[in-house]
Amino acid sequence: MRGEELYDKKGSWLMIFGVSTLPEYQHNGYASKVMHEVVQEAARCKLDGVVLTCKENMIPFYAQFGFVDEGVCDSQHGGAVWHQMRLEKSNIKRDYKSEVLDCIVTVVIAAVLAFLIGHFVILNCNVPTGSMLETIQLDDNIIGSRLTYKFSDPERGDIAIFRWPDDENEIYIKRIIGLPGDKVEIKDGKVYINGSDTPLKEDYLSEGMYTDSGSREVYDVPEDCYLMLGDNRTNSADSRFWTNTYVKREKILAKAEFIYYPFSQIKWLGSGAEY
């Protein structure tokens, strides 16, 4: 089927000009399928109907869809005789079964995509406490990337979303401070990595923030594990106070990427810890 789809001056009819349908398309049912979709689309758009031009030998083909021959039209395209045919909306038989099926398919596809994205691509979480102030505010909503740690290891300074080692039914969000094999020392309110004389540079902390050592001053991070601290060091239940101090690599679910709500708090979450 070739031609242009236009509306007449009244803007209510779908006009199809220069229509031709090859015999092989008629025989394999393709032309019927196309015409069926055109008619149904006109009905869905609440038009008054469809008007088309065709050669005389095609009149029976379009008549099966309810088109009525209105006689020879003025077109002399190709030296042929063209007839105008019209299908009014009152004669269009709506294919509700197909429309319902299309809706069901759309809903199923959307549900499957949402499931796949939610379980394998992104993680959505709400932060109910102030343990990550001032970086993350109370009740901020975070999007995390599940894919980041599928292709690379967690890095120091990343904000990670993970299962709490003392109760894996609980999901926590903290900043990665100690990497596998690290020796982390907390003294005089500062964090030191692997015997460095220079404290860890943590520009994300509030000015004057004091880091208490918690249950011990030195933390030897086991292989395949991570030491997690909140940015609000004076009010954060983190690795310093857990029974099971470290988070295993396999329990890290995602890297927190950005705050998306409330809108006034929208921002990307970066790294930032250096020593």
Buried (B, 14 or more C-beta within 10 A) or exposed (E): BEEEEEEEEEEEBBBBBBBBBEEEBEEEEBBBEEBBEBBBEBBEEEBBBBBBBBBEEBBEBBEEBBBEBEEEBEBEEEEEEBBBBBBBBEEBEEBEEEEEEEEEEEEEEEEEEEEEEEEEEBBBBEBEBBBBBEBBBEEBBBBBBBEBBEEEEBBBBBBBBBBBBEEEEEBBBBBBBBBBEBBBBBEEBBBBBEEEEEBBEBEBBEEEBEBEBBEEEEBBBBEEBBBBBBBBBEEBBBBBEBEEBBBBBEBBBBBBBBBBBEEEBEEEBEBBBEB
